[in-house]
Amino acid sequence: MTRQIAEIANGLIDPILAKRAGINTLLLASWGEIVGQQFADCSRPERIRWPRQDGPDERGGGFAPGVLTVACEGSRALFLMHQEAELIGRVNGFFGFPAITQIRIVQKAISQPSAKPGLRPLDSLERKRLADLLADVEDPRLRESLERLGKGVIGRRPKRG
């Protein structure tokens, strides 16, 4: 049976996230869809605090909804606050049950993925080799696309000494 690395990693990470933050990797991965394009790049869920339960409540269960802490950048935190009721509904819809009743927003910088490293220029030997590979391609648009792809692939590799 083959398994994806993501399945194995999530299996290892989820119990730690659940214990320390009350969230899972699926929530983190789906956050952009939950909050929408407006807040996907400036916010992230940090933790869900579940109230302590000594025993079953009057409804017969031992569960009470928690408080979701969301980190959000700068002034956009104010706009996110105005969307709190809708966001609670979306998060609860994601979980499939009333998991949270409140959102606590903390202002902090959200680390963005670093910019992709630039491509190095191809030397004359690499340019000639790429041109030779594309010499038999007749369609000029296809050849141009393949040339861009080739430059991208070759330019990412470190130059051999």
Sequence and secondary structure as in RCSB ss.txt:
>XXXX:A:sequence
MTRQIAEIANGLIDPILAKRAGINTLLLASWGEIVGQQFADCSRPERIRWPRQDGPDERGGGFAPGVLTVACEGS
RALFLMHQEAELIGRVNGFFGFPAITQIRIVQKAISQPSAKPGLRPLDSLERKRLADLLADVEDPRLRESLERLG
KGVIGRRPKRG
>XXXX:A:secstr
    HHHHHHHHHHHHHHHHHS  HHHHHHHHHHH HHHHTTEEEEEEE    SS  TTS S   EEEEEEE TT
HHHHHHHTHHHHHHHHHHHHTS  EEEEEEEE                HHHHHHHHHHHTT   HHHHHHHHHHH
HHHHHHS    
